[in-house]
Amino acid sequence: MSRGKLFIQNFLIYGIGNIICQIIPVIMLPIITSIMPNSSYYGINDMVNLIVSFVAAIAMMGMYDSMFRMFFEREDKEFKKSICSTAIFFVMLSSIIICILMFMFKDLILNTIASDVKYNLLFFIIIFNIFFSGVSSIVSAPTRMENKRKIFLIANAVTPILSYSVSIPLLLKGEYVYALPIAAMSSTVIKSVVFYMINREWFSYKLISFKYLKELIKIGAPLMPTFLMYWVFNSFDRVMIKEMLGLNELGIYSVASRIAQISQFIYTAFAMGWQYFAFSTMNDEDQKELISNVADYLLVISIVATIGINALSKIIFSILAKGSYGEGFIVLPYLFISPLLLMIYHTIGNQFLVVKKTWLEPLILSIAVIANVIFNYLLIPIMGIEGASIGTMIGYLMAVLICYFICVRLKLIMSKPRILISLGIFTAYLVVWRVFLVNNFWVTALFSIIIVMIYIFMFKDELYIIKGKVIK
């Protein structure tokens, strides 16, 4: 199979699976928000998710990516099984240790969530979710590493259905605090069990190797700060909103973030298919040029998609978010583009993993994270939740730019000035829209079409090639 066909097939199949997984929460959003009496309950659920994602990243210690990288080191199946077995051993052990340590800070954790320690059941939901989040990631990995796309497609269709079959009845019974966290925990546990049954041949305690564990940790440990920095990107703005603006504003921001996660259709489709593609082609002679072109094309697709969504932002929120939640339309373009900028960063930054120089990623992201926190601190008091979304976008943008310049300097990718031009035009578009056009739908739509036409002109040669292949 050609590389282009491999990438496109993975992108489309994983994209369909992710759309199924993500579209159900978006469709259910108006129902959830209409049942909940106020936005603070959605804010509490968001804080629970933040804690789970933060602690789970520590427990994983970059083991998932390290495992993925080592899996393609040799063609020996026993070696691959040993890598998988060692990875699950480490993640289970670290998760148990961290969950035990968390009992020492139970009241602090609950107070962070809702400024109230009375929700004791939440703590145990968090503990279970942390443990099974790590387990589900590892036991599902062989499905991706073998590129079994149909299984992935089915799993992503079933998981959200199971989740909402639990949450809706609980919400109708008035369990506003516990409904969504219990649903998330249930789906994670079920996913762990199902994927273990599917992939159990890859895991055996007899194949645990401390020799391979050392290599896995060597690759994965430098990535742990990276994932924690991702958490800061995705979550710390919410913590600051809660402290500076309150749970109600956090609830509005969380709903807006959920709508903006439409962009996750693109990002997760890419992420699910990318690792297999990247590592299976890492020894090709033109690999550097290949990665550079992929980053260039994905960036313009991301920008055009963001411009289109932004032009329709008020209409989207009028359908999906009623009442006070509709105020969140202003953050849509910033939060929509952020995961897509992360996609570009992964495209370029994966070269560090290929050459086993993963220590560069924490250095790059630390600068971007500091910028993110500083802009949040400065902009939230002035611009509210919009300031938080702008701070997030700026952080990701800095990560992309720094990563790009370092990779070019180290000759890990080819120089592509068009990437910088694309980002410059998009930044100018956002400034003009926010300052002059934010309240004028028709002028925004016309301006967006003009900018999209500029990008079409920039990529006209590629479009001619695509047109020729389609006609044939």
BELQUINOR-V982506 format. One record per pair of residues at least 12 apart in sequence whose C-alpha atoms are under 8 Angstrom apart, sorted by the first residue. I is the first residue (numbers start at 1). J is the second residue. D is the distance in whole Angstrom. If there is no record, write none. Layout:
# BELQUINOR-V982506
i,j,d
I,J,D
I,J,D
This chain:
# BELQUINOR-V982506
i,j,d
3,277,8
3,281,8
6,277,7
7,273,7
7,274,7
7,277,6
10,149,8
10,269,8
10,270,8
10,272,8
10,273,5
10,274,8
11,269,5
11,270,6
11,272,8
11,273,6
11,274,8
12,269,7
13,149,7
13,153,7
13,269,8
14,149,7
14,152,8
14,153,7
14,268,8
14,269,5
14,270,8
14,272,6
14,273,6
15,265,6
15,266,7
15,268,7
15,269,4
15,270,7
16,153,7
16,269,8
17,152,7
17,153,4
17,154,7
17,156,6
17,157,7
17,269,8
18,153,8
18,156,7
18,264,8
18,265,6
18,268,6
18,269,6
19,265,5
20,156,7
20,157,6
21,156,5
21,157,6
21,159,7
21,160,6
22,261,8
22,262,7
22,264,8
22,265,7
23,262,8
24,160,7
24,161,8
25,160,7
26,258,7
26,259,6
26,262,8
26,320,8
27,320,8
29,255,8
29,320,7
29,321,8
30,320,5
30,321,6
30,322,7
32,168,8
33,321,8
35,171,7
35,172,7
36,171,7
36,176,6
38,248,7
39,247,7
39,248,5
39,249,8
39,250,8
39,251,5
39,252,6
39,325,8
40,247,5
40,248,5
40,249,8
40,250,7
40,251,5
41,176,6
41,177,6
41,251,7
42,251,5
42,254,7
42,255,8
43,247,5
43,248,7
43,250,5
43,251,4
43,252,8
43,254,7
44,113,6
44,114,6
44,177,7
44,247,7
44,251,8
45,177,7
45,180,7
45,181,6
46,251,8
46,254,7
47,112,8
47,113,5
47,238,8
47,239,8
48,113,7
48,122,8
48,126,7
48,181,7
49,181,8
50,231,8
50,235,6
51,126,8
52,126,6
52,127,8
52,129,7
52,130,5
53,130,8
53,231,7
54,228,7
54,231,6
55,98,8
55,130,7
56,95,7
56,130,5
56,131,7
56,133,7
56,134,6
57,224,7
57,227,6
57,228,6
58,224,6
58,228,7
59,91,6
59,94,5
59,95,5
59,98,7
59,134,7
60,91,6
60,94,8
60,95,8
60,134,6
60,224,8
61,217,8
61,220,6
61,221,6
61,223,7
61,224,5
62,217,8
62,219,8
62,220,4
62,221,6
62,222,8
62,223,5
62,224,5
62,227,7
63,87,6
63,91,7
63,216,7
63,217,7
63,220,5
63,221,8
64,87,8
64,137,7
64,138,6
64,141,8
64,220,8
65,220,7
66,216,6
66,217,8
66,219,6
66,220,5
67,83,6
67,84,7
67,87,7
67,216,7
68,141,8
68,145,7
68,275,8
69,279,7
69,353,8
69,354,8
70,83,7
70,216,7
71,83,7
71,145,8
72,279,7
72,280,8
80,202,8
81,201,8
81,202,5
81,203,6
81,204,8
81,207,7
82,202,8
82,203,8
82,204,8
82,207,5
82,208,6
82,209,7
82,212,8
83,208,8
83,209,8
83,212,7
83,213,8
84,138,8
84,142,8
84,202,6
84,203,6
85,202,7
85,203,5
85,204,6
85,205,6
85,207,6
85,208,5
86,205,8
86,207,7
86,208,5
86,209,6
86,210,8
86,212,7
86,213,6
87,138,7
87,213,7
87,216,8
88,135,7
88,138,6
88,139,7
88,203,8
89,205,8
89,208,7
90,213,8
91,134,6
91,135,7
92,131,7
92,134,7
92,135,7
95,130,7
95,131,5
95,134,7
96,131,7
99,127,6
99,130,8
99,131,8
106,123,7
109,123,8
110,122,8
110,123,7
122,178,7
122,181,8
125,181,7
125,182,7
125,185,7
126,181,8
126,185,8
128,185,7
129,184,8
129,185,5
129,188,7
129,189,8
132,188,6
132,189,6
132,192,7
133,188,6
133,192,8
135,192,6
136,188,7
136,189,8
136,191,6
136,192,4
136,193,8
136,195,7
137,192,8
139,192,7
139,195,6
139,196,5
139,199,7
139,200,8
140,192,8
140,195,5
140,196,7
140,199,7
142,199,7
142,202,7
143,199,7
144,272,7
144,276,8
145,276,6
147,276,7
155,191,8
159,187,6
159,191,7
160,187,7
162,183,8
162,186,8
162,187,6
163,183,5
163,184,6
163,186,7
163,187,5
164,183,7
166,179,7
166,182,8
166,183,5
166,186,8
167,179,5
167,180,5
167,182,7
167,183,5
219,356,7
219,358,7
222,358,6
222,359,5
222,361,8
222,362,7
223,358,7
223,359,7
223,361,7
223,362,7
225,362,6
226,361,6
226,362,5
226,365,7
229,362,8
229,365,7
229,366,7
229,369,6
232,369,7
233,369,7
233,372,7
233,392,6
233,395,7
233,396,8
234,392,8
236,373,8
237,373,8
237,376,7
237,388,6
237,389,8
237,392,7
238,250,6
238,253,8
238,254,8
240,376,8
240,377,8
241,380,7
241,384,8
241,385,7
241,388,8
244,380,8
244,381,7
245,384,8
249,385,7
252,324,7
252,325,5
252,327,7
252,328,6
253,328,6
253,385,6
255,321,8
255,325,7
255,328,8
256,325,7
256,328,5
256,329,7
256,331,7
256,332,7
257,332,8
257,335,7
259,320,8
259,332,8
260,332,6
260,333,8
260,335,6
260,336,5
261,335,8
261,336,6
262,336,7
263,336,6
263,337,7
263,339,7
263,340,7
264,339,7
264,340,8
266,340,7
267,339,6
267,340,6
267,343,6
270,343,7
271,343,7
278,350,8
279,354,7
282,354,7
288,412,6
288,413,5
288,414,6
289,413,6
289,414,6
291,347,7
291,348,7
291,413,7
292,348,7
292,413,6
292,414,6
292,415,8
292,416,7
294,347,8
295,344,6
295,347,6
295,348,7
296,416,7
296,418,7
296,419,6
298,344,7
299,340,8
299,341,8
299,344,6
299,419,7
299,422,8
300,422,7
300,455,7
302,337,7
302,340,6
302,341,8
303,337,7
303,426,7
304,452,6
304,455,8
306,333,6
306,336,6
306,337,6
307,333,7
307,448,6
307,452,8
308,448,7
309,333,7
310,332,7
310,333,5
311,441,7
311,444,6
311,445,5
311,448,7
312,441,8
312,445,8
313,329,6
313,330,8
313,332,7
314,329,6
317,329,6
328,385,8
330,386,6
331,385,7
331,386,5
331,389,6
331,390,8
334,389,6
334,390,6
334,392,8
334,393,6
335,389,6
335,390,8
335,392,7
335,393,7
337,393,7
338,392,7
338,393,5
338,396,6
338,397,8
341,396,6
341,397,6
341,400,7
342,396,6
342,400,8
344,400,7
345,399,7
345,400,5
345,403,7
348,403,7
348,404,7
348,407,7
348,413,8
349,361,7
349,403,6
349,407,8
351,407,8
351,412,6
351,413,8
364,399,6
364,402,7
364,403,7
365,399,6
367,399,8
368,395,5
368,396,7
368,398,6
368,399,5
369,395,6
371,391,8
371,394,8
371,395,6
372,391,5
372,392,6
372,394,7
372,395,5
373,391,7
374,391,8
375,387,8
375,388,8
375,390,8
375,391,5
376,388,5
376,390,8
376,391,5
376,392,8
379,391,7
422,455,8
429,451,8
